[in-house]
Amino acid sequence: MNPASNARARRVLAISALILALCMAAASAQEEPDTLGLNLLRGARDALEQENISTSLVIVFLITVISLAPAILVMTTSFTRIIVVLGFLRQALATQQTPPNQVLIGLALLLTFFIMMPTYQRVNDEALQPYIRGEFETQMEALETALVPIREFMFKQTRPKDLRLFLEIAGLGRPNTPDDVPTHVLVPAFVLSEITTAFIIGFVIYIPFLIIDMVVASTLMAMGMMMLPPIFVSLPFKIIMFVLVDGWSLLVGSLVRSFQ
Protein backbone atom coordinates (compact mmCIF):
# COMPACT_ATOMS: atom_id res chain seq x y z
CA MET A 1 0.00 0.00 0.00
CA ASN A 2 1.45 3.39 -1.01
CA PRO A 3 1.89 6.31 1.45
CA ALA A 4 -1.18 8.13 0.12
CA SER A 5 -3.36 5.07 0.71
CA ASN A 6 -1.92 4.67 4.21
CA ALA A 7 -2.73 8.29 5.01
CA ARG A 8 -6.31 7.93 3.77
CA ALA A 9 -6.72 4.72 5.76
CA ARG A 10 -5.46 6.40 8.93
CA ARG A 11 -7.87 9.29 8.46
CA VAL A 12 -10.84 6.94 7.97
CA LEU A 13 -9.87 4.93 11.04
CA ALA A 14 -9.44 8.09 13.08
CA ILE A 15 -12.85 9.42 12.10
CA SER A 16 -14.47 6.04 12.81
CA ALA A 17 -12.87 5.94 16.25
CA LEU A 18 -14.06 9.49 16.95
CA ILE A 19 -17.65 8.65 15.99
CA LEU A 20 -17.58 5.47 18.08
CA ALA A 21 -16.24 7.36 21.08
CA LEU A 22 -18.92 10.04 20.77
CA CYS A 23 -21.65 7.40 20.59
CA MET A 24 -20.32 5.64 23.68
CA ALA A 25 -20.02 8.93 25.55
CA ALA A 26 -23.64 9.83 24.69
CA ALA A 27 -24.87 6.41 25.81
CA SER A 28 -23.15 6.72 29.17
CA ALA A 29 -23.87 10.41 29.77
CA GLN A 30 -26.12 9.68 32.74
CA GLU A 31 -23.94 6.91 34.15
CA GLU A 32 -20.36 6.71 35.36
CA PRO A 33 -17.65 7.90 32.97
CA ASP A 34 -16.61 5.24 30.49
CA THR A 35 -12.84 4.83 30.60
CA LEU A 36 -12.75 2.95 27.30
CA GLY A 37 -14.74 5.67 25.58
CA LEU A 38 -12.43 8.40 26.95
CA ASN A 39 -9.38 6.49 25.78
CA LEU A 40 -10.86 6.10 22.30
CA LEU A 41 -11.69 9.81 22.24
CA ARG A 42 -8.11 10.74 23.18
CA GLY A 43 -6.70 8.36 20.57
CA ALA A 44 -8.97 9.73 17.86
CA ARG A 45 -8.02 13.28 18.83
CA ASP A 46 -4.31 12.50 18.62
CA ALA A 47 -4.77 10.79 15.27
CA LEU A 48 -6.69 13.73 13.86
CA GLU A 49 -4.07 16.18 15.08
CA GLN A 50 -1.47 14.31 13.05
CA GLU A 51 -3.52 14.58 9.84
CA ASN A 52 -4.89 17.41 7.77
CA ILE A 53 -8.14 18.33 9.53
CA SER A 54 -9.58 19.95 6.40
CA THR A 55 -9.37 16.65 4.52
CA SER A 56 -11.18 14.89 7.36
CA LEU A 57 -13.95 17.48 7.28
CA VAL A 58 -14.28 17.00 3.52
CA ILE A 59 -14.76 13.26 4.04
CA VAL A 60 -17.47 13.89 6.66
CA PHE A 61 -19.15 16.37 4.32
CA LEU A 62 -19.15 13.88 1.45
CA ILE A 63 -20.64 11.17 3.66
CA THR A 64 -23.36 13.61 4.73
CA VAL A 65 -24.16 14.51 1.11
CA ILE A 66 -24.40 10.83 0.17
CA SER A 67 -26.81 10.19 3.04
CA LEU A 68 -28.98 13.13 1.91
CA ALA A 69 -28.87 12.17 -1.77
CA PRO A 70 -32.38 10.56 -1.76
CA ALA A 71 -33.91 13.70 -0.26
CA ILE A 72 -32.05 15.89 -2.76
CA LEU A 73 -33.31 13.68 -5.59
CA VAL A 74 -36.91 13.98 -4.42
CA MET A 75 -36.87 17.70 -3.62
CA THR A 76 -35.09 19.13 -6.67
CA THR A 77 -36.26 16.91 -9.53
CA SER A 78 -39.46 15.78 -11.24
CA PHE A 79 -39.80 12.77 -8.93
CA THR A 80 -42.37 14.39 -6.63
CA ARG A 81 -44.92 15.14 -9.35
CA ILE A 82 -44.54 11.73 -11.00
CA ILE A 83 -44.91 9.60 -7.87
CA VAL A 84 -47.93 11.60 -6.63
CA VAL A 85 -49.69 11.26 -10.00
CA LEU A 86 -48.99 7.51 -10.12
CA GLY A 87 -50.42 7.20 -6.62
CA PHE A 88 -53.59 9.01 -7.70
CA LEU A 89 -53.89 6.69 -10.69
CA ARG A 90 -53.73 3.59 -8.51
CA GLN A 91 -56.36 4.99 -6.16
CA ALA A 92 -58.63 5.97 -9.06
CA LEU A 93 -58.39 2.44 -10.47
CA ALA A 94 -59.09 1.05 -6.97
CA THR A 95 -56.62 -1.77 -7.57
CA GLN A 96 -55.36 -1.68 -3.96
CA GLN A 97 -51.61 -2.47 -4.08
CA THR A 98 -51.42 -3.15 -7.83
CA PRO A 99 -49.02 -2.02 -9.21
CA PRO A 100 -46.95 -2.43 -6.02
CA ASN A 101 -45.01 0.43 -4.49
CA GLN A 102 -41.68 -0.91 -5.75
CA VAL A 103 -42.92 -0.81 -9.35
CA LEU A 104 -44.31 2.72 -9.05
CA ILE A 105 -41.15 4.04 -7.39
CA GLY A 106 -38.97 2.32 -10.00
CA LEU A 107 -41.02 3.79 -12.84
CA ALA A 108 -40.90 7.23 -11.22
CA LEU A 109 -37.11 7.01 -10.86
CA LEU A 110 -36.63 5.98 -14.49
CA LEU A 111 -38.85 8.80 -15.71
CA THR A 112 -37.01 11.21 -13.42
CA PHE A 113 -33.66 10.23 -14.89
CA PHE A 114 -35.10 10.60 -18.40
CA ILE A 115 -36.53 14.06 -17.69
CA MET A 116 -33.51 15.33 -15.76
CA MET A 117 -30.87 13.99 -18.15
CA PRO A 118 -30.43 17.29 -20.09
CA THR A 119 -30.06 19.18 -16.80
CA TYR A 120 -27.57 16.72 -15.33
CA GLN A 121 -25.67 16.66 -18.62
CA ARG A 122 -25.17 20.41 -18.27
CA VAL A 123 -24.04 19.91 -14.66
CA ASN A 124 -21.49 17.38 -15.86
CA ASP A 125 -20.22 19.53 -18.74
CA GLU A 126 -20.18 22.87 -16.93
CA ALA A 127 -19.23 21.92 -13.36
CA LEU A 128 -18.11 18.33 -12.78
CA GLN A 129 -15.68 17.86 -15.66
CA PRO A 130 -14.05 21.31 -15.24
CA TYR A 131 -13.68 20.60 -11.51
CA ILE A 132 -11.97 17.28 -12.26
CA ARG A 133 -9.62 19.06 -14.67
CA GLY A 134 -8.78 21.60 -11.94
CA GLU A 135 -10.32 24.63 -13.66
CA PHE A 136 -12.06 25.79 -10.46
CA GLU A 137 -10.07 27.29 -7.63
CA THR A 138 -12.45 26.14 -4.88
CA GLN A 139 -15.11 23.48 -4.42
CA MET A 140 -17.70 26.16 -3.62
CA GLU A 141 -17.17 27.71 -7.04
CA ALA A 142 -17.83 24.35 -8.69
CA LEU A 143 -20.94 23.84 -6.54
CA GLU A 144 -22.35 27.24 -7.48
CA THR A 145 -21.77 26.47 -11.16
CA ALA A 146 -23.51 23.09 -10.79
CA LEU A 147 -26.53 24.76 -9.18
CA VAL A 148 -27.19 26.99 -12.18
CA PRO A 149 -28.85 24.34 -14.45
CA ILE A 150 -30.77 22.86 -11.52
CA ARG A 151 -32.08 26.27 -10.48
CA GLU A 152 -33.14 26.99 -14.06
CA PHE A 153 -35.12 23.74 -14.13
CA MET A 154 -36.83 24.55 -10.83
CA PHE A 155 -37.64 28.12 -11.90
CA LYS A 156 -39.44 26.82 -15.02
CA GLN A 157 -41.70 24.57 -12.89
CA THR A 158 -42.29 26.93 -9.94
CA ARG A 159 -45.44 28.99 -9.81
CA PRO A 160 -44.89 32.72 -9.07
CA LYS A 161 -47.54 32.53 -6.34
CA ASP A 162 -45.63 29.84 -4.42
CA LEU A 163 -42.31 31.64 -4.86
CA ARG A 164 -43.87 34.88 -3.61
CA LEU A 165 -45.22 33.04 -0.55
CA PHE A 166 -41.82 31.77 0.58
CA LEU A 167 -40.15 35.09 -0.18
CA GLU A 168 -42.64 36.76 2.16
CA ILE A 169 -42.13 34.10 4.84
CA ALA A 170 -38.34 34.56 4.60
CA GLY A 171 -38.77 38.33 4.92
CA LEU A 172 -37.17 39.04 1.54
CA GLY A 173 -38.23 41.73 -0.89
CA ARG A 174 -39.19 41.28 -4.48
CA PRO A 175 -36.13 40.02 -6.40
CA ASN A 176 -34.99 41.89 -9.48
CA THR A 177 -33.53 38.80 -11.19
CA PRO A 178 -33.78 35.03 -10.62
CA ASP A 179 -30.23 35.14 -9.24
CA ASP A 180 -31.55 37.20 -6.32
CA VAL A 181 -33.73 34.28 -5.14
CA PRO A 182 -31.85 32.14 -2.59
CA THR A 183 -31.81 28.41 -3.20
CA HIS A 184 -33.27 27.68 0.25
CA VAL A 185 -36.33 29.71 -0.80
CA LEU A 186 -36.58 28.27 -4.31
CA VAL A 187 -36.56 24.60 -3.28
CA PRO A 188 -39.69 24.62 -1.00
CA ALA A 189 -41.53 26.79 -3.53
CA PHE A 190 -40.66 24.29 -6.25
CA VAL A 191 -41.85 21.33 -4.15
CA LEU A 192 -45.13 23.07 -3.32
CA SER A 193 -45.71 23.84 -7.00
CA GLU A 194 -44.99 20.22 -7.93
CA ILE A 195 -47.51 18.91 -5.40
CA THR A 196 -50.14 21.39 -6.60
CA THR A 197 -49.60 20.41 -10.24
CA ALA A 198 -49.75 16.72 -9.33
CA PHE A 199 -53.10 17.24 -7.56
CA ILE A 200 -54.51 18.99 -10.63
CA ILE A 201 -53.43 16.09 -12.85
CA GLY A 202 -54.86 13.64 -10.31
CA PHE A 203 -58.24 15.41 -10.46
CA VAL A 204 -58.31 15.02 -14.24
CA ILE A 205 -57.40 11.32 -13.92
CA TYR A 206 -60.22 10.69 -11.45
CA ILE A 207 -63.02 12.03 -13.69
CA PRO A 208 -63.43 9.11 -16.18
CA PHE A 209 -63.13 6.49 -13.44
CA LEU A 210 -65.65 8.35 -11.30
CA ILE A 211 -68.11 8.34 -14.20
CA ILE A 212 -67.75 4.56 -14.52
CA ASP A 213 -68.36 4.13 -10.77
CA MET A 214 -71.49 6.29 -10.94
CA VAL A 215 -72.90 4.42 -13.97
CA VAL A 216 -72.26 1.02 -12.37
CA ALA A 217 -73.73 2.09 -9.02
CA SER A 218 -76.86 3.51 -10.69
CA THR A 219 -77.30 0.35 -12.80
CA LEU A 220 -77.00 -1.96 -9.81
CA MET A 221 -79.46 0.14 -7.83
CA ALA A 222 -81.96 0.10 -10.70
CA MET A 223 -81.63 -3.69 -10.90
CA GLY A 224 -82.24 -4.01 -7.19
CA MET A 225 -78.82 -5.54 -6.52
CA MET A 226 -78.25 -3.53 -3.36
CA MET A 227 -75.99 -6.07 -1.65
CA LEU A 228 -73.43 -6.28 -4.48
CA PRO A 229 -70.59 -3.78 -3.95
CA PRO A 230 -70.26 -1.57 -7.06
CA ILE A 231 -66.47 -1.78 -6.88
CA PHE A 232 -66.56 -5.47 -7.81
CA VAL A 233 -68.37 -4.66 -11.05
CA SER A 234 -66.70 -1.36 -11.96
CA LEU A 235 -63.12 -2.54 -11.46
CA PRO A 236 -62.95 -4.77 -14.58
CA PHE A 237 -64.55 -2.02 -16.67
CA LYS A 238 -62.04 0.56 -15.43
CA ILE A 239 -59.10 -1.72 -16.15
CA ILE A 240 -60.25 -2.63 -19.67
CA MET A 241 -61.03 1.00 -20.47
CA PHE A 242 -57.57 2.07 -19.27
CA VAL A 243 -55.95 -0.61 -21.41
CA LEU A 244 -58.03 0.11 -24.54
CA VAL A 245 -57.19 3.81 -24.53
CA ASP A 246 -53.48 2.97 -23.97
CA GLY A 247 -53.61 4.75 -20.64
CA TRP A 248 -50.02 4.15 -19.58
CA SER A 249 -48.62 5.72 -22.75
CA LEU A 250 -50.98 8.68 -22.46
CA LEU A 251 -50.19 9.25 -18.81
CA VAL A 252 -46.41 8.86 -19.10
CA GLY A 253 -46.29 10.97 -22.26
CA SER A 254 -48.33 13.74 -20.64
CA LEU A 255 -46.13 13.69 -17.53
CA VAL A 256 -42.92 13.96 -19.53
CA ARG A 257 -44.29 16.72 -21.77
CA SER A 258 -45.49 18.68 -18.75
CA PHE A 259 -41.84 19.40 -17.90
CA GLN A 260 -40.93 20.70 -21.35
C-alpha positions in Angstrom: 0.0 0.0 0.0 1.5 3.4 -1.0 1.9 6.3 1.5 -1.2 8.1 0.1 -3.4 5.1 0.7 -1.9 4.7 4.2 -2.7 8.3 5.0 -6.3 7.9 3.8 -6.7 4.7 5.8 -5.5 6.4 8.9 -7.9 9.3 8.5 -10.8 6.9 8.0 -9.9 4.9 11.0 -9.4 8.1 13.1 -12.8 9.4 12.1 -14.5 6.0 12.8 -12.9 5.9 16.3 -14.1 9.5 17.0 -17.7 8.7 16.0 -17.6 5.5 18.1 -16.2 7.4 21.1 -18.9 10.0 20.8 -21.7 7.4 20.6 -20.3 5.6 23.7 -20.0 8.9 25.5 -23.6 9.8 24.7 -24.9 6.4 25.8 -23.2 6.7 29.2 -23.9 10.4 29.8 -26.1 9.7 32.7 -23.9 6.9 34.2 -20.4 6.7 35.4 -17.6 7.9 33.0 -16.6 5.2 30.5 -12.8 4.8 30.6 -12.7 2.9 27.3 -14.7 5.7 25.6 -12.4 8.4 26.9 -9.4 6.5 25.8 -10.9 6.1 22.3 -11.7 9.8 22.2 -8.1 10.7 23.2 -6.7 8.4 20.6 -9.0 9.7 17.9 -8.0 13.3 18.8 -4.3 12.5 18.6 -4.8 10.8 15.3 -6.7 13.7 13.9 -4.1 16.2 15.1 -1.5 14.3 13.0 -3.5 14.6 9.8 -4.9 17.4 7.8 -8.1 18.3 9.5 -9.6 20.0 6.4 -9.4 16.6 4.5 -11.2 14.9 7.4 -13.9 17.5 7.3 -14.3 17.0 3.5 -14.8 13.3 4.0 -17.5 13.9 6.7 -19.2 16.4 4.3 -19.1 13.9 1.4 -20.6 11.2 3.7 -23.4 13.6 4.7 -24.2 14.5 1.1 -24.4 10.8 0.2 -26.8 10.2 3.0 -29.0 13.1 1.9 -28.9 12.2 -1.8 -32.4 10.6 -1.8 -33.9 13.7 -0.3 -32.1 15.9 -2.8 -33.3 13.7 -5.6 -36.9 14.0 -4.4 -36.9 17.7 -3.6 -35.1 19.1 -6.7 -36.3 16.9 -9.5 -39.5 15.8 -11.2 -39.8 12.8 -8.9 -42.4 14.4 -6.6 -44.9 15.1 -9.3 -44.5 11.7 -11.0 -44.9 9.6 -7.9 -47.9 11.6 -6.6 -49.7 11.3 -10.0 -49.0 7.5 -10.1 -50.4 7.2 -6.6 -53.6 9.0 -7.7 -53.9 6.7 -10.7 -53.7 3.6 -8.5 -56.4 5.0 -6.2 -58.6 6.0 -9.1 -58.4 2.4 -10.5 -59.1 1.0 -7.0 -56.6 -1.8 -7.6 -55.4 -1.7 -4.0 -51.6 -2.5 -4.1 -51.4 -3.1 -7.8 -49.0 -2.0 -9.2 -47.0 -2.4 -6.0 -45.0 0.4 -4.5 -41.7 -0.9 -5.8 -42.9 -0.8 -9.4 -44.3 2.7 -9.0 -41.1 4.0 -7.4 -39.0 2.3 -10.0 -41.0 3.8 -12.8 -40.9 7.2 -11.2 -37.1 7.0 -10.9 -36.6 6.0 -14.5 -38.9 8.8 -15.7 -37.0 11.2 -13.4 -33.7 10.2 -14.9 -35.1 10.6 -18.4 -36.5 14.1 -17.7 -33.5 15.3 -15.8 -30.9 14.0 -18.1 -30.4 17.3 -20.1 -30.1 19.2 -16.8 -27.6 16.7 -15.3 -25.7 16.7 -18.6 -25.2 20.4 -18.3 -24.0 19.9 -14.7 -21.5 17.4 -15.9 -20.2 19.5 -18.7 -20.2 22.9 -16.9 -19.2 21.9 -13.4 -18.1 18.3 -12.8 -15.7 17.9 -15.7 -14.0 21.3 -15.2 -13.7 20.6 -11.5 -12.0 17.3 -12.3 -9.6 19.1 -14.7 -8.8 21.6 -11.9 -10.3 24.6 -13.7 -12.1 25.8 -10.5 -10.1 27.3 -7.6 -12.5 26.1 -4.9 -15.1 23.5 -4.4 -17.7 26.2 -3.6 -17.2 27.7 -7.0 -17.8 24.3 -8.7 -20.9 23.8 -6.5 -22.4 27.2 -7.5 -21.8 26.5 -11.2 -23.5 23.1 -10.8 -26.5 24.8 -9.2 -27.2 27.0 -12.2 -28.9 24.3 -14.5 -30.8 22.9 -11.5 -32.1 26.3 -10.5 -33.1 27.0 -14.1 -35.1 23.7 -14.1 -36.8 24.6 -10.8 -37.6 28.1 -11.9 -39.4 26.8 -15.0 -41.7 24.6 -12.9 -42.3 26.9 -9.9 -45.4 29.0 -9.8 -44.9 32.7 -9.1 -47.5 32.5 -6.3 -45.6 29.8 -4.4 -42.3 31.6 -4.9 -43.9 34.9 -3.6 -45.2 33.0 -0.6 -41.8 31.8 0.6 -40.2 35.1 -0.2 -42.6 36.8 2.2 -42.1 34.1 4.8 -38.3 34.6 4.6 -38.8 38.3 4.9 -37.2 39.0 1.5 -38.2 41.7 -0.9 -39.2 41.3 -4.5 -36.1 40.0 -6.4 -35.0 41.9 -9.5 -33.5 38.8 -11.2 -33.8 35.0 -10.6 -30.2 35.1 -9.2 -31.5 37.2 -6.3 -33.7 34.3 -5.1 -31.9 32.1 -2.6 -31.8 28.4 -3.2 -33.3 27.7 0.3 -36.3 29.7 -0.8 -36.6 28.3 -4.3 -36.6 24.6 -3.3 -39.7 24.6 -1.0 -41.5 26.8 -3.5 -40.7 24.3 -6.3 -41.8 21.3 -4.2 -45.1 23.1 -3.3 -45.7 23.8 -7.0 -45.0 20.2 -7.9 -47.5 18.9 -5.4 -50.1 21.4 -6.6 -49.6 20.4 -10.2 -49.8 16.7 -9.3 -53.1 17.2 -7.6 -54.5 19.0 -10.6 -53.4 16.1 -12.9 -54.9 13.6 -10.3 -58.2 15.4 -10.5 -58.3 15.0 -14.2 -57.4 11.3 -13.9 -60.2 10.7 -11.4 -63.0 12.0 -13.7 -63.4 9.1 -16.2 -63.1 6.5 -13.4 -65.7 8.4 -11.3 -68.1 8.3 -14.2 -67.7 4.6 -14.5 -68.4 4.1 -10.8 -71.5 6.3 -10.9 -72.9 4.4 -14.0 -72.3 1.0 -12.4 -73.7 2.1 -9.0 -76.9 3.5 -10.7 -77.3 0.4 -12.8 -77.0 -2.0 -9.8 -79.5 0.1 -7.8 -82.0 0.1 -10.7 -81.6 -3.7 -10.9 -82.2 -4.0 -7.2 -78.8 -5.5 -6.5 -78.3 -3.5 -3.4 -76.0 -6.1 -1.7 -73.4 -6.3 -4.5 -70.6 -3.8 -3.9 -70.3 -1.6 -7.1 -66.5 -1.8 -6.9 -66.6 -5.5 -7.8 -68.4 -4.7 -11.1 -66.7 -1.4 -12.0 -63.1 -2.5 -11.5 -62.9 -4.8 -14.6 -64.6 -2.0 -16.7 -62.0 0.6 -15.4 -59.1 -1.7 -16.1 -60.3 -2.6 -19.7 -61.0 1.0 -20.5 -57.6 2.1 -19.3 -55.9 -0.6 -21.4 -58.0 0.1 -24.5 -57.2 3.8 -24.5 -53.5 3.0 -24.0 -53.6 4.8 -20.6 -50.0 4.2 -19.6 -48.6 5.7 -22.7 -51.0 8.7 -22.5 -50.2 9.3 -18.8 -46.4 8.9 -19.1 -46.3 11.0 -22.3 -48.3 13.7 -20.6 -46.1 13.7 -17.5 -42.9 14.0 -19.5 -44.3 16.7 -21.8 -45.5 18.7 -18.7 -41.8 19.4 -17.9 -40.9 20.7 -21.3 
